[in-house]
Amino acid sequence: MIKGGKSLVSSPPVFSNDAKKLLVCTGNTVSIFSTSTSLQITELEGHTALVTSVVVVPAFTPSSKILCYCWTSSLDGTVRYWDFSLPELMKTVDIRLPIFSMVIPGILSQLADTDGKTPNLFAYLSVENTKIQDDQPKVHRKILKCNLTKSRLAAGVILAETQQPELITISSSGKFFGVRNKRKLHVWEVIAHDHEGAPIKKITLHHTKNLTVFAFHPTERIVAAGDVTGRILIWRSFGSRTFSMGDGLMNGRAMNNEDERPGVRGDDDADSCATWHWHSAEVKVLSFSSDGAYLFSGGKEGVLVFWQLDTGKKKFLPRIGSPLLYFTTSLDPSLSSVSCADNRIHLLKMPSMEILKSISGIKLPCSFPEIYEGLHSRFIFDQTAGLVAFRTENYCIQFYSLFDDRENFEVQICERNHQPSDDVTVVVTLMVLSPDGSMMSTAETKFPEEGLGGLVCLKFWTSGSHSKGFILSTIIYEPHRDAGISAIAFHPTRHMAVSSSYGGDFKIWACSHEIQQRDQTLQNSGWTCHAVGSYKRKPMTAATFSADGSVLAIAAETVITIWDPEKNVLVAVIGETLEPITMLSFIGKSEYLVSASRGSKSQLSLWSLSKLSESWSYKLQAEAVACVMDGSYFAVLTLLPQSSKHTELTETKIDGRDGAILLFNVGEPIPVTTWFVKKAKGGGLAFIHVNSASFKGNVSDGKLPPALLAYINGNHEYVLFNPYNLEAHEPSMVVREKPVGIEDETGKFGYASIYGALPEFDAKRNQTELAPLLPSEKPWETIFCGSSHNLPPITKLCSAFLESLLEKRTPVISD
């Protein structure tokens, strides 16, 4: 079992005290990376839900920098204390409420009680009350106080209530912390000797727009906040009236500081408020430098802005390539990090702003134009190398190692800098790898502007010199005139490929190259059109080669055409489905072909080439189909039906999972095994080859499995597991005789699979007599079965059919 593909930017990362490690929230774990190599060292495992905060216990002396302790919070409702140098779990505090954010002011200062004892340690948590009743108020997101020393919540202490769970921000000294609440900024002051009943004074700063992020100055009473319009507001000497007062109590009741008066910024408890504006969209990043001289800001533009606090002058770190989410400083003033929306963390050398290293996670799902939804490749697999490739926002293709859980390389498909204000003008619709991973083909579509200038482009790529990346070999503009490309497939053994189009034709492309005899280096290569074909001008929607490359199968909307790719000759036509076929694949080296169609009558079908008929079919919506290259197994990812008859089963037995993986053997229509999975919409499957170098899992019997099944969900989280181990229970495996909600059509073939069974049709007849040449007593049962090009000549058809309509009379012989 190998898992990976977690988000690196779900929460802000944290540096260790010596700045040699970076702690990153990755799903249910905390991954620890080396800042010198950007490689993962270890991880903290124990939480059962998303980890939302990491707080490193600071070092107050140079010798204590080697100490590696931290607190973590999670949506599982627990706060955990770790020694992340081992790593080892030291303590667990269960408050039984999902925690969205956590700060611990007490660990940022060394204090002791008058008797010398260590005081209680308190944390402030942003939680959601999931136990609220329907008749109670709807506001159930709160800021609470928790005694970490005694592992309990402070009774009756509710600092604030918000409509949404909010991120708590704390000053570097631990004296102030706050949250944003729409157009308000709530700031609390932490007293020196905190205890459960200690009064906490608060002020509220107001703005006319919704606030998005804020930060505290490290040494002065200055707070900066960004809003949705791109403006940055800087309040100076905040809380000078409120926080300089006494303990804030009057006759046992909290003093009213008039901090809830809405709307008027002039009444805020601050000496001044300045406004800076450079960003064109909402500000997502705000952070002060360790000395407080600079303010860093960033957002959707993908540019890090350095503001000089005294003068307002600014410098820039441009072309980061993705919107910015977090900026984190370390105790080492020469090292910082910036987290980007493309699931990447850059380590920066300060103050030169040079990118030293990058920690690249798997690319997160990106938006796609609605008209192309379902018509593009979400990802592709290199089954031999164990790689998966994703299309990215900046027109790149990321190749990601499934075994190492890290990025291998990126290929830039279209030259374009990150410009968030621009509309999408080009879309990479298809990407396909050759079976050996040495060649790649991509298709891109340029949208027309005001009805003019649309362009479809087909590109062929060859692998680089060091097996890192691809080099562009050939560009073909308008390969199918003005029609879009529906599918691309590579020949398994030759430099040949096929592309099909919605315009009703397909083209076979061949690579011609000249090789120098001495060092065998590639001197000149290019792809040219080898053949063109069509079938009744129907849209060609899917294409695939057989394992040996001798057969080419192309879906002509609802029928499957079989071709000889060498001679470009139509060999056979198989059956017909109810909806256009979108996926087509040969099952290993067998004679079977699997197809999937989408629509109101989605269908998964298995076809026999030897019998030119359908073996069986199911009415289900297939998200992905994967076949073993050297075997007879194939897997299907399908969405569970939403009908009412399955609602109870779905909720009670499969724990909210919305999809299923069905493992089939071509010899049996009933799935061998079924796994129910989450986030199946937009997911994918692939069988990955295993070798001793890449597979580091525990093998009980000392033998490696022939292949691992890779499942990637809609959020690009993945898992690799052995599909042949039926005793395993991952991922959430449920074995059934027949999957839920699948309507079996096994046993129908030929004429019956298309038009329905005839009254006297025998479904167990010998299928070898698909197109007899001699008429039988009831020839209409068999004479029109099979493909149209295999029917007898018209002269024999007419004579046999008309003869069958005539009533035969027995001749009368008179003496």
DOMIBA-644476 format. One record per residue (C-alpha): residue number from 1; y, x, z. Coordinates in steps of 0.25 Angstrom, whole numbers. Layout:
REM DOMIBA-644476
num / v / u / w
NUM / Y / X / Z
...
This chain:
REM DOMIBA-644476
num / v / u / w
1 / 0 / 0 / 0
2 / 13 / 6 / -5
3 / 26 / -1 / -2
4 / 40 / 2 / -7
5 / 53 / -2 / -15
6 / 61 / -6 / -2
7 / 76 / -7 / -3
8 / 84 / 5 / 3
9 / 97 / -2 / 4
10 / 94 / -15 / 12
11 / 101 / -9 / 24
12 / 110 / 4 / 26
13 / 103 / 17 / 28
14 / 105 / 26 / 40
15 / 105 / 41 / 41
16 / 97 / 49 / 52
17 / 105 / 57 / 62
18 / 103 / 70 / 54
19 / 106 / 63 / 40
20 / 92 / 68 / 35
21 / 86 / 54 / 35
22 / 91 / 41 / 29
23 / 85 / 28 / 35
24 / 84 / 17 / 25
25 / 80 / 2 / 27
26 / 68 / -1 / 17
27 / 62 / -14 / 19
28 / 54 / -15 / 32
29 / 55 / 0 / 34
30 / 65 / 11 / 36
31 / 64 / 22 / 26
32 / 69 / 36 / 30
33 / 73 / 45 / 19
34 / 77 / 60 / 19
35 / 91 / 62 / 15
36 / 88 / 76 / 9
37 / 77 / 71 / 0
38 / 79 / 56 / -1
39 / 64 / 54 / 1
40 / 58 / 45 / 11
41 / 53 / 52 / 24
42 / 47 / 40 / 32
43 / 50 / 26 / 36
44 / 51 / 17 / 48
45 / 40 / 6 / 47
46 / 39 / -6 / 57
47 / 49 / -17 / 53
48 / 43 / -29 / 47
49 / 55 / -34 / 39
50 / 68 / -27 / 33
51 / 74 / -16 / 41
52 / 89 / -19 / 41
53 / 95 / -8 / 50
54 / 93 / 6 / 54
55 / 101 / 13 / 65
56 / 98 / 28 / 68
57 / 100 / 32 / 82
58 / 111 / 43 / 81
59 / 111 / 57 / 87
60 / 122 / 61 / 96
61 / 118 / 76 / 97
62 / 115 / 86 / 86
63 / 101 / 88 / 92
64 / 98 / 73 / 92
65 / 100 / 72 / 77
66 / 85 / 74 / 75
67 / 82 / 61 / 82
68 / 78 / 50 / 73
69 / 79 / 36 / 79
70 / 83 / 23 / 73
71 / 84 / 8 / 75
72 / 80 / -2 / 64
73 / 82 / -17 / 63
74 / 74 / -26 / 54
75 / 73 / -41 / 49
76 / 60 / -41 / 57
77 / 69 / -43 / 70
78 / 66 / -30 / 76
79 / 74 / -17 / 79
80 / 66 / -4 / 79
81 / 68 / 10 / 85
82 / 62 / 21 / 77
83 / 60 / 36 / 77
84 / 62 / 38 / 62
85 / 58 / 53 / 63
86 / 43 / 49 / 66
87 / 45 / 38 / 62
88 / 41 / 29 / 74
89 / 45 / 16 / 80
90 / 50 / 17 / 94
91 / 55 / 3 / 98
92 / 56 / -12 / 92
93 / 66 / -22 / 96
94 / 62 / -36 / 91
95 / 73 / -46 / 91
96 / 66 / -56 / 82
97 / 78 / -58 / 73
98 / 80 / -52 / 59
99 / 90 / -41 / 60
100 / 99 / -38 / 49
101 / 107 / -27 / 54
102 / 108 / -19 / 67
103 / 118 / -9 / 74
104 / 116 / -1 / 87
105 / 129 / 3 / 92
106 / 124 / 10 / 105
107 / 116 / 21 / 98
108 / 129 / 26 / 92
109 / 135 / 31 / 105
110 / 129 / 38 / 117
111 / 131 / 30 / 129
112 / 125 / 29 / 143
113 / 126 / 20 / 155
114 / 133 / 25 / 168
115 / 119 / 27 / 174
116 / 114 / 36 / 163
117 / 105 / 26 / 156
118 / 105 / 23 / 141
119 / 111 / 10 / 139
120 / 105 / -2 / 131
121 / 105 / 0 / 116
122 / 110 / -13 / 108
123 / 110 / -16 / 94
124 / 118 / -27 / 86
125 / 109 / -35 / 76
126 / 112 / -44 / 65
127 / 101 / -54 / 65
128 / 97 / -68 / 60
129 / 92 / -78 / 69
130 / 79 / -84 / 61
131 / 76 / -93 / 73
132 / 88 / -102 / 71
133 / 85 / -117 / 71
134 / 90 / -126 / 60
135 / 99 / -134 / 69
136 / 106 / -121 / 73
137 / 119 / -115 / 66
138 / 116 / -108 / 53
139 / 122 / -95 / 58
140 / 111 / -87 / 63
141 / 114 / -72 / 59
142 / 119 / -65 / 72
143 / 124 / -52 / 77
144 / 115 / -49 / 90
145 / 114 / -38 / 101
146 / 101 / -32 / 104
147 / 97 / -23 / 116
148 / 88 / -13 / 109
149 / 85 / -6 / 123
150 / 79 / -19 / 128
151 / 74 / -25 / 115
152 / 82 / -38 / 116
153 / 94 / -45 / 110
154 / 106 / -46 / 119
155 / 106 / -61 / 124
156 / 117 / -70 / 119
157 / 124 / -59 / 111
158 / 128 / -64 / 97
159 / 139 / -55 / 91
160 / 141 / -64 / 78
161 / 135 / -74 / 69
162 / 135 / -72 / 54
163 / 131 / -80 / 42
164 / 123 / -69 / 36
165 / 116 / -57 / 43
166 / 126 / -46 / 43
167 / 126 / -30 / 43
168 / 131 / -24 / 56
169 / 140 / -12 / 54
170 / 143 / -2 / 66
171 / 153 / 9 / 67
172 / 148 / 23 / 68
173 / 152 / 24 / 83
174 / 144 / 11 / 86
175 / 157 / 5 / 93
176 / 159 / -6 / 82
177 / 150 / -15 / 74
178 / 152 / -27 / 65
179 / 147 / -37 / 55
180 / 154 / -44 / 43
181 / 154 / -59 / 43
182 / 160 / -64 / 29
183 / 175 / -61 / 30
184 / 174 / -56 / 45
185 / 171 / -43 / 51
186 / 166 / -43 / 65
187 / 167 / -30 / 73
188 / 161 / -28 / 87
189 / 164 / -17 / 97
190 / 152 / -11 / 105
191 / 156 / -7 / 119
192 / 152 / 6 / 125
193 / 141 / 1 / 135
194 / 135 / -10 / 127
195 / 126 / -20 / 135
196 / 120 / -34 / 132
197 / 131 / -42 / 138
198 / 142 / -33 / 133
199 / 154 / -40 / 126
200 / 156 / -36 / 112
201 / 170 / -37 / 106
202 / 172 / -41 / 92
203 / 183 / -42 / 81
204 / 183 / -49 / 68
205 / 190 / -44 / 55
206 / 193 / -53 / 44
207 / 194 / -52 / 29
208 / 196 / -62 / 17
209 / 184 / -58 / 10
210 / 169 / -57 / 14
211 / 166 / -43 / 20
212 / 154 / -35 / 15
213 / 154 / -22 / 23
214 / 161 / -15 / 33
215 / 161 / -1 / 41
216 / 167 / 5 / 53
217 / 175 / 18 / 54
218 / 167 / 28 / 62
219 / 179 / 32 / 72
220 / 190 / 22 / 70
221 / 192 / 7 / 71
222 / 191 / 5 / 56
223 / 182 / -5 / 49
224 / 181 / -6 / 34
225 / 175 / -18 / 27
226 / 173 / -22 / 13
227 / 173 / -36 / 6
228 / 167 / -43 / -6
229 / 179 / -40 / -15
230 / 178 / -25 / -13
231 / 189 / -23 / -3
232 / 188 / -14 / 9
233 / 196 / -18 / 22
234 / 198 / -8 / 33
235 / 202 / -12 / 47
236 / 208 / -2 / 56
237 / 208 / -2 / 71
238 / 200 / -15 / 71
239 / 198 / -21 / 85
240 / 209 / -14 / 91
241 / 213 / -26 / 99
242 / 199 / -32 / 102
243 / 191 / -20 / 105
244 / 202 / -13 / 113
245 / 201 / -24 / 123
246 / 193 / -25 / 136
247 / 179 / -30 / 136
248 / 182 / -43 / 129
249 / 179 / -52 / 140
250 / 187 / -63 / 147
251 / 182 / -71 / 158
252 / 167 / -68 / 153
253 / 170 / -73 / 140
254 / 172 / -66 / 127
255 / 187 / -64 / 123
256 / 192 / -71 / 111
257 / 198 / -60 / 102
258 / 201 / -70 / 91
259 / 192 / -62 / 81
260 / 187 / -75 / 74
261 / 200 / -79 / 68
262 / 197 / -80 / 53
263 / 204 / -76 / 41
264 / 217 / -68 / 45
265 / 215 / -53 / 44
266 / 228 / -50 / 51
267 / 222 / -55 / 65
268 / 210 / -45 / 64
269 / 209 / -35 / 75
270 / 213 / -23 / 67
271 / 226 / -14 / 65
272 / 225 / -14 / 49
273 / 216 / -18 / 38
274 / 217 / -11 / 24
275 / 210 / -15 / 11
276 / 204 / -5 / 1
277 / 199 / -10 / -13
278 / 191 / -3 / -23
279 / 177 / -10 / -24
280 / 176 / -21 / -35
281 / 165 / -28 / -27
282 / 161 / -30 / -13
283 / 160 / -18 / -4
284 / 146 / -15 / 1
285 / 148 / -1 / 7
286 / 158 / 3 / 18
287 / 156 / 16 / 27
288 / 165 / 26 / 33
289 / 163 / 41 / 33
290 / 158 / 47 / 46
291 / 172 / 53 / 48
292 / 179 / 40 / 44
293 / 188 / 46 / 34
294 / 181 / 38 / 22
295 / 176 / 25 / 19
296 / 165 / 23 / 9
297 / 164 / 10 / 1
298 / 155 / 5 / -10
299 / 150 / -8 / -17
300 / 145 / -13 / -30
301 / 152 / -3 / -38
302 / 142 / 8 / -34
303 / 153 / 17 / -30
304 / 155 / 23 / -16
305 / 170 / 24 / -13
306 / 176 / 34 / -2
307 / 188 / 29 / 4
308 / 197 / 38 / 12
309 / 201 / 30 / 24
310 / 215 / 35 / 27
311 / 220 / 35 / 12
312 / 211 / 25 / 5
313 / 208 / 35 / -6
314 / 194 / 34 / -12
315 / 183 / 42 / -19
316 / 171 / 37 / -26
317 / 156 / 40 / -28
318 / 154 / 32 / -41
319 / 141 / 29 / -49
320 / 132 / 27 / -38
321 / 125 / 17 / -47
322 / 123 / 5 / -38
323 / 131 / -4 / -28
324 / 132 / 2 / -14
325 / 127 / -4 / -2
326 / 128 / 6 / 10
327 / 134 / 19 / 13
328 / 128 / 27 / 25
329 / 134 / 39 / 32
330 / 126 / 49 / 40
331 / 129 / 59 / 52
332 / 130 / 70 / 41
333 / 144 / 68 / 35
334 / 139 / 74 / 22
335 / 128 / 63 / 19
336 / 129 / 48 / 17
337 / 121 / 38 / 9
338 / 125 / 26 / 0
339 / 115 / 14 / -3
340 / 115 / 7 / -16
341 / 111 / -6 / -21
342 / 100 / 0 / -30
343 / 92 / 4 / -18
344 / 97 / 18 / -18
345 / 103 / 27 / -7
346 / 111 / 39 / -11
347 / 113 / 50 / -1
348 / 128 / 56 / -2
349 / 134 / 69 / 1
350 / 147 / 67 / 7
351 / 158 / 69 / 5
352 / 155 / 73 / -10
353 / 148 / 59 / -12
354 / 137 / 66 / -19
355 / 123 / 59 / -20
356 / 113 / 68 / -14
357 / 100 / 60 / -14
358 / 97 / 46 / -18
359 / 86 / 37 / -11
360 / 82 / 27 / -22
361 / 74 / 15 / -19
362 / 68 / 5 / -28
363 / 78 / -2 / -37
364 / 81 / -16 / -31
365 / 80 / -28 / -41
366 / 92 / -30 / -49
367 / 99 / -42 / -56
368 / 95 / -46 / -70
369 / 102 / -55 / -80
370 / 96 / -69 / -78
371 / 93 / -71 / -93
372 / 83 / -59 / -92
373 / 76 / -63 / -79
374 / 61 / -62 / -81
375 / 63 / -55 / -94
376 / 64 / -40 / -89
377 / 56 / -30 / -83
378 / 58 / -29 / -68
379 / 50 / -16 / -66
380 / 40 / -8 / -73
381 / 29 / 1 / -67
382 / 23 / 15 / -71
383 / 9 / 12 / -66
384 / 5 / 27 / -67
385 / 16 / 33 / -60
386 / 18 / 22 / -50
387 / 32 / 19 / -54
388 / 40 / 6 / -55
389 / 53 / 5 / -63
390 / 65 / -5 / -60
391 / 77 / -9 / -68
392 / 90 / -6 / -60
393 / 104 / -11 / -60
394 / 110 / 1 / -67
395 / 100 / 0 / -79
396 / 90 / 11 / -74
397 / 75 / 10 / -72
398 / 71 / 15 / -59
399 / 57 / 21 / -58
400 / 52 / 20 / -44
401 / 39 / 26 / -38
402 / 30 / 16 / -31
403 / 22 / 26 / -23
404 / 34 / 34 / -18
405 / 44 / 22 / -17
406 / 55 / 30 / -23
407 / 63 / 31 / -36
408 / 57 / 41 / -46
409 / 68 / 40 / -57
410 / 78 / 31 / -64
411 / 80 / 29 / -79
412 / 93 / 24 / -84
413 / 91 / 14 / -95
414 / 106 / 11 / -98
415 / 117 / 20 / -95
416 / 126 / 12 / -86
417 / 134 / 15 / -73
418 / 134 / 5 / -62
419 / 145 / -5 / -64
420 / 143 / -17 / -56
421 / 155 / -25 / -62
422 / 149 / -25 / -75
423 / 140 / -36 / -80
424 / 126 / -33 / -84
425 / 126 / -30 / -99
426 / 112 / -23 / -101
427 / 99 / -26 / -95
428 / 86 / -18 / -95
429 / 76 / -29 / -98
430 / 63 / -21 / -100
431 / 57 / -8 / -95
432 / 43 / -4 / -98
433 / 35 / 9 / -96
434 / 23 / 14 / -104
435 / 10 / 14 / -97
436 / 10 / 29 / -94
437 / 25 / 29 / -90
438 / 30 / 39 / -100
439 / 38 / 28 / -108
440 / 48 / 17 / -105
441 / 54 / 6 / -113
442 / 66 / -2 / -108
443 / 74 / -14 / -115
444 / 88 / -17 / -112
445 / 97 / -29 / -116
446 / 112 / -28 / -117
447 / 119 / -41 / -115
448 / 128 / -46 / -126
449 / 143 / -47 / -123
450 / 149 / -60 / -127
451 / 137 / -62 / -136
452 / 138 / -49 / -143
453 / 131 / -35 / -141
454 / 118 / -39 / -135
455 / 107 / -28 / -137
456 / 92 / -26 / -133
457 / 88 / -11 / -132
458 / 74 / -5 / -131
459 / 72 / 9 / -125
460 / 61 / 18 / -124
461 / 60 / 29 / -114
462 / 51 / 42 / -112
463 / 48 / 48 / -99
464 / 56 / 60 / -94
465 / 51 / 75 / -94
466 / 48 / 75 / -79
467 / 42 / 61 / -79
468 / 56 / 56 / -72
469 / 63 / 46 / -80
470 / 63 / 42 / -94
471 / 71 / 47 / -107
472 / 76 / 37 / -117
473 / 68 / 38 / -130
474 / 72 / 27 / -139
475 / 82 / 15 / -139
476 / 80 / 3 / -148
477 / 91 / -7 / -150
478 / 87 / -21 / -153
479 / 72 / -19 / -154
480 / 70 / -33 / -157
481 / 83 / -37 / -163
482 / 91 / -45 / -154
483 / 79 / -50 / -146
484 / 76 / -46 / -131
485 / 64 / -37 / -128
486 / 53 / -45 / -120
487 / 43 / -34 / -117
488 / 40 / -19 / -120
489 / 26 / -13 / -118
490 / 21 / 2 / -121
491 / 8 / 6 / -128
492 / -1 / 12 / -117
493 / -5 / 24 / -125
494 / 5 / 26 / -136
495 / 20 / 27 / -137
496 / 21 / 13 / -142
497 / 28 / 1 / -136
498 / 30 / -14 / -139
499 / 43 / -22 / -137
500 / 43 / -37 / -138
501 / 55 / -46 / -140
502 / 59 / -61 / -138
503 / 63 / -61 / -152
504 / 49 / -63 / -157
505 / 44 / -49 / -160
506 / 38 / -36 / -154
507 / 39 / -21 / -158
508 / 30 / -10 / -156
509 / 37 / 3 / -154
510 / 31 / 17 / -156
511 / 36 / 31 / -151
512 / 37 / 42 / -162
513 / 39 / 56 / -156
514 / 39 / 70 / -161
515 / 32 / 80 / -151
516 / 34 / 95 / -152
517 / 21 / 102 / -152
518 / 24 / 114 / -144
519 / 29 / 108 / -131
520 / 26 / 93 / -133
521 / 40 / 89 / -130
522 / 45 / 76 / -135
523 / 56 / 79 / -146
524 / 58 / 65 / -153
525 / 53 / 51 / -150
526 / 57 / 37 / -153
527 / 52 / 23 / -153
528 / 51 / 16 / -166
529 / 46 / 2 / -170
530 / 32 / 2 / -174
531 / 29 / -13 / -177
532 / 35 / -26 / -175
533 / 27 / -39 / -172
534 / 29 / -54 / -169
535 / 21 / -67 / -167
536 / 27 / -80 / -172
537 / 41 / -75 / -168
538 / 38 / -78 / -154
539 / 45 / -70 / -143
540 / 37 / -59 / -138
541 / 37 / -59 / -123
542 / 27 / -48 / -118
543 / 20 / -36 / -123
544 / 9 / -27 / -119
545 / -1 / -17 / -124
546 / -16 / -16 / -120
547 / -21 / -4 / -112
548 / -25 / 4 / -124
549 / -13 / -1 / -133
550 / -22 / -7 / -144
551 / -17 / -21 / -141
552 / -3 / -26 / -140
553 / -1 / -40 / -133
554 / 13 / -47 / -135
555 / 16 / -60 / -130
556 / 23 / -69 / -140
557 / 29 / -79 / -130
558 / 17 / -87 / -126
559 / 6 / -80 / -134
560 / 0 / -66 / -134
561 / -1 / -59 / -147
562 / -11 / -47 / -148
563 / -7 / -36 / -157
564 / -12 / -22 / -162
565 / 0 / -13 / -159
566 / -5 / -3 / -169
567 / -5 / -12 / -181
568 / 4 / -22 / -176
569 / -6 / -33 / -179
570 / -7 / -47 / -172
571 / -22 / -47 / -166
572 / -22 / -60 / -158
573 / -14 / -70 / -151
574 / -18 / -75 / -137
575 / -16 / -89 / -132
576 / -3 / -95 / -127
577 / 4 / -96 / -113
578 / 13 / -107 / -108
579 / 25 / -98 / -106
580 / 30 / -85 / -113
581 / 22 / -73 / -109
582 / 31 / -63 / -101
583 / 20 / -53 / -97
584 / 8 / -47 / -104
585 / -1 / -36 / -100
586 / -15 / -31 / -103
587 / -24 / -29 / -91
588 / -29 / -15 / -91
589 / -39 / -12 / -102
590 / -45 / -26 / -102
591 / -44 / -36 / -113
592 / -36 / -45 / -105
593 / -21 / -48 / -106
594 / -12 / -54 / -95
595 / 0 / -62 / -98
596 / 11 / -69 / -89
597 / 21 / -80 / -94
598 / 33 / -85 / -86
599 / 39 / -99 / -86
600 / 37 / -113 / -81
601 / 22 / -111 / -85
602 / 20 / -96 / -81
603 / 6 / -91 / -84
604 / -3 / -79 / -81
605 / -14 / -77 / -92
606 / -25 / -68 / -94
607 / -29 / -66 / -109
608 / -42 / -60 / -115
609 / -40 / -52 / -128
610 / -55 / -52 / -131
611 / -55 / -68 / -131
612 / -40 / -70 / -135
613 / -39 / -80 / -124
614 / -33 / -83 / -111
615 / -43 / -80 / -99
616 / -35 / -86 / -88
617 / -21 / -90 / -84
618 / -13 / -94 / -72
619 / 0 / -102 / -71
620 / 8 / -92 / -63
621 / 21 / -84 / -64
622 / 18 / -69 / -65
623 / 29 / -60 / -61
624 / 21 / -47 / -65
625 / 8 / -43 / -70
626 / 1 / -30 / -68
627 / -12 / -25 / -74
628 / -21 / -13 / -71
629 / -21 / -3 / -82
630 / -35 / 1 / -81
631 / -41 / -11 / -74
632 / -43 / -26 / -75
633 / -34 / -31 / -64
634 / -20 / -36 / -65
635 / -10 / -42 / -55
636 / 0 / -53 / -57
637 / 13 / -55 / -48
638 / 15 / -70 / -48
639 / 25 / -79 / -40
640 / 20 / -90 / -31
641 / 22 / -104 / -35
642 / 33 / -112 / -28
643 / 27 / -125 / -29
644 / 25 / -133 / -16
645 / 10 / -133 / -16
646 / 11 / -118 / -13
647 / 23 / -118 / -4
648 / 15 / -119 / 9
649 / 5 / -108 / 5
650 / 16 / -99 / 1
651 / 23 / -100 / 14
652 / 11 / -100 / 23
653 / 2 / -90 / 17
654 / 9 / -79 / 9
655 / 22 / -78 / 18
656 / 33 / -81 / 8
657 / 27 / -72 / -3
658 / 31 / -78 / -17
659 / 22 / -70 / -26
660 / 7 / -66 / -28
661 / 0 / -54 / -34
662 / -13 / -58 / -41
663 / -23 / -48 / -45
664 / -32 / -52 / -56
665 / -44 / -46 / -63
666 / -45 / -50 / -78
667 / -59 / -55 / -76
668 / -55 / -65 / -65
669 / -44 / -76 / -66
670 / -43 / -77 / -51
671 / -35 / -66 / -44
672 / -42 / -55 / -37
673 / -31 / -54 / -26
674 / -18 / -60 / -23
675 / -6 / -54 / -15
676 / 6 / -63 / -11
677 / 19 / -55 / -12
678 / 34 / -57 / -9
679 / 45 / -56 / -19
680 / 37 / -58 / -31
681 / 48 / -63 / -40
682 / 52 / -51 / -49
683 / 40 / -43 / -44
684 / 31 / -34 / -51
685 / 16 / -28 / -51
686 / 10 / -15 / -57
687 / -3 / -8 / -55
688 / 0 / 7 / -51
689 / -9 / 18 / -54
690 / -13 / 26 / -41
691 / -15 / 41 / -40
692 / -17 / 50 / -28
693 / -4 / 56 / -29
694 / 4 / 43 / -29
695 / -4 / 34 / -20
696 / -2 / 38 / -5
697 / -8 / 26 / 1
698 / -20 / 26 / 10
699 / -33 / 24 / 2
700 / -45 / 20 / 11
701 / -56 / 23 / 2
702 / -50 / 36 / -3
703 / -49 / 30 / -17
704 / -36 / 26 / -24
705 / -35 / 12 / -30
706 / -34 / 11 / -45
707 / -20 / 5 / -45
708 / -10 / 0 / -35
709 / -3 / -14 / -37
710 / 12 / -13 / -36
711 / 20 / -25 / -32
712 / 35 / -25 / -33
713 / 42 / -37 / -28
714 / 55 / -43 / -32
715 / 63 / -34 / -23
716 / 56 / -21 / -29
717 / 48 / -19 / -16
718 / 34 / -15 / -20
719 / 20 / -12 / -14
720 / 8 / -5 / -20
721 / -6 / -9 / -16
722 / -20 / -8 / -20
723 / -24 / -21 / -27
724 / -39 / -18 / -27
725 / -40 / -18 / -12
726 / -42 / -32 / -9
727 / -44 / -30 / 6
728 / -29 / -26 / 8
729 / -19 / -36 / 12
730 / -6 / -30 / 6
731 / 3 / -35 / 1
732 / 0 / -48 / 8
733 / -13 / -50 / 0
734 / -19 / -64 / -1
735 / -32 / -65 / -8
736 / -35 / -79 / -15
737 / -45 / -85 / -25
738 / -33 / -90 / -33
739 / -18 / -88 / -31
740 / -9 / -99 / -26
741 / -3 / -108 / -37
742 / -10 / -102 / -49
743 / -16 / -112 / -59
744 / -28 / -106 / -65
745 / -31 / -108 / -80
746 / -43 / -100 / -81
747 / -53 / -103 / -91
748 / -44 / -108 / -102
749 / -42 / -100 / -115
750 / -39 / -101 / -130
751 / -35 / -115 / -134
752 / -36 / -121 / -120
753 / -27 / -111 / -113
754 / -16 / -115 / -123
755 / -18 / -130 / -126
756 / -27 / -135 / -115
757 / -42 / -137 / -116
758 / -48 / -147 / -126
759 / -57 / -158 / -121
760 / -70 / -152 / -125
761 / -66 / -137 / -123
762 / -76 / -129 / -116
763 / -69 / -118 / -108
764 / -81 / -110 / -107
765 / -84 / -108 / -122
766 / -87 / -95 / -128
767 / -73 / -89 / -131
768 / -78 / -79 / -141
769 / -78 / -90 / -152
770 / -62 / -92 / -152
771 / -61 / -94 / -167
772 / -74 / -98 / -174
773 / -74 / -98 / -189
774 / -85 / -109 / -190
775 / -82 / -124 / -186
776 / -89 / -130 / -175
777 / -92 / -144 / -171
778 / -79 / -145 / -163
779 / -71 / -134 / -170
780 / -58 / -138 / -164
781 / -63 / -132 / -150
782 / -63 / -118 / -155
783 / -57 / -117 / -169
784 / -43 / -116 / -164
785 / -45 / -107 / -152
786 / -40 / -92 / -152
787 / -29 / -85 / -158
788 / -22 / -91 / -171
789 / -25 / -78 / -179
790 / -40 / -79 / -175
791 / -42 / -93 / -181
792 / -51 / -95 / -193
793 / -45 / -97 / -207
794 / -38 / -110 / -210
795 / -49 / -114 / -220
796 / -60 / -113 / -209
797 / -51 / -120 / -199
798 / -47 / -132 / -208
799 / -61 / -134 / -212
800 / -67 / -133 / -198
801 / -57 / -142 / -192
802 / -57 / -153 / -203
803 / -72 / -153 / -203
804 / -72 / -155 / -188
805 / -63 / -168 / -190
806 / -73 / -174 / -200
807 / -84 / -182 / -195
808 / -98 / -176 / -200
809 / -108 / -187 / -205
810 / -122 / -185 / -206
811 / -127 / -186 / -221
812 / -136 / -197 / -224
813 / -147 / -194 / -233
814 / -153 / -206 / -240
815 / -167 / -206 / -246
